[in-house]
């Protein structure tokens, strides 16, 4: 059962939550923050870095394909 709670978080946490949604690690910022609580911030940062690198690599491959 979910309960709504209004909290203030650091901007870095919101940015991280938005990246989690962008890379489909979480369905929403709320879900992302819940995952951070459950798994711990360090684990989430590692996960986001992993997916961020994959997306950067895919973008690089797309650029290379266009240049040929």
C-alpha positions as CSV (number, residue, x, y, z in Angstrom):
1,X,0.0,0.0,0.0
2,X,1.4,3.4,-1.0
3,X,1.0,6.6,1.1
4,X,1.7,10.0,-0.3
5,X,4.3,12.0,1.6
6,X,5.6,15.5,0.6
7,X,9.4,15.8,1.2
8,X,12.2,18.1,0.1
9,X,15.2,16.5,-1.5
10,X,18.5,17.8,-2.9
11,X,18.6,18.8,-6.5
12,X,21.1,16.1,-7.2
13,X,18.6,13.5,-6.0
14,X,15.9,14.9,-8.4
15,X,18.4,14.9,-11.3
16,X,19.4,11.4,-10.5
17,X,15.7,10.4,-10.4
18,X,15.1,12.0,-13.7
19,X,18.0,10.1,-15.3
20,X,16.5,6.9,-13.9
21,X,13.2,7.6,-15.6
22,X,15.1,8.7,-18.9
23,X,17.0,5.4,-19.0
24,X,13.9,3.3,-18.0
25,X,15.3,2.2,-14.7
26,X,12.2,3.7,-13.0
27,X,8.7,4.4,-14.2
28,X,8.5,7.8,-12.5
29,X,10.5,10.1,-10.2
30,X,8.5,8.8,-7.3
31,X,9.4,5.2,-8.2
32,X,13.0,6.3,-8.6
33,X,13.1,7.8,-5.2
34,X,11.6,4.7,-3.7
35,X,14.2,2.6,-5.5
36,X,16.9,4.8,-4.0
37,X,15.5,4.2,-0.5
38,X,15.3,0.5,-1.1
39,X,18.6,-0.1,-2.8
40,X,20.7,2.7,-1.4
41,X,22.0,5.7,-3.2
42,X,25.4,4.3,-4.1
43,X,23.9,1.3,-5.9
44,X,21.6,3.5,-7.9
45,X,24.4,5.8,-8.9
46,X,26.3,2.8,-10.2
47,X,23.2,1.7,-12.2
48,X,22.7,5.1,-13.7
49,X,26.3,5.4,-14.7
50,X,26.1,2.0,-16.4
51,X,23.0,3.0,-18.4
52,X,24.3,6.5,-19.1
53,X,27.5,4.9,-20.7
54,X,25.4,2.6,-22.8
55,X,23.3,5.5,-24.1
56,X,26.4,7.5,-24.9
57,X,27.9,4.6,-26.8
58,X,24.7,4.1,-28.8
59,X,24.7,7.8,-29.6
60,X,28.3,7.6,-30.8
61,X,27.5,4.6,-33.0
62,X,24.6,6.4,-34.5
63,X,26.8,9.4,-35.3
64,X,29.4,7.1,-36.9
65,X,26.8,5.5,-39.1
66,X,25.5,8.8,-40.4
67,X,29.1,9.9,-41.3
68,X,29.7,6.9,-43.7
